[in-house]
Amino acid sequence: MAEGIARALGHDAASAGTHPASEVSKNALKVLESKGISTHGMYPKLVDDIDWRSYDMVISMGCGVSCPAIRIDQDWELEDPVGQSLSVFKACADIIEENIKRLEAI
């Protein structure tokens, strides 16, 4: 969701994880689409496949299982909503959006 929200707000962004699923969560797609955000071409990515050095900032949503050995500028310490209700996904997306907007104000 973070990648889609950040891109919708005009940022170059990529999301990746240490243990990506085989497909994007259906609830994540529903939340993004409800916000008018295109989900076309979204797929889970492994953090090792992202050139994180090319980004101004690297933000972790939360290092629950294992943190990769990369520069992490901020850890937002969000709980992974996977497997939870649509309302939990919506709440998580709202926090992500608020945090990105807060970064824009800096």
Secondary structure, 3 states (H helix, E strand, C coil): CHHHHHHHCCCCCCCCECCCCCCCCHHHHHHHHHCCCCCCCCCCCEHHHCCHHHCCCCEECCCCCCCCCCCCCEECCCCCCCCCCHHHHHHHHHHHHHHHHHHHCC
